Amino acid sequence: MNRLMMIIFSMASTSLMGVGIVAALTMGMVTLKAILVAAAVGFVAAIPVSWFVARQITG
């Protein structure tokens, strides 16, 4: 499951980081700090998401 989780994490982290950055820019937070925080939140949020998805796939 670890290998599957890492593969899913690589896709989920980029997606969630992109969503966070777009959300931050949409809200008018255009500073470097706000964009980096949004990317970091997406990166950290991808860990449990990828674990949950990998667990559901392996059954």
RAFENUR-V327327 format. One record per run of one state. SS is the DSSP state (A for helix, B for strand, O for the rest). FROM is the first residue (numbers start at 0). TO is the last residue. If there is no record, write none. Layout:
BEGIN
ss=SS from=FROM to=TO
ss=SS from=FROM to=TO
END
This chain:
BEGIN
ss=O from=0 to=0
ss=A from=1 to=25
ss=O from=26 to=30
ss=A from=31 to=57
ss=O from=58 to=58
END
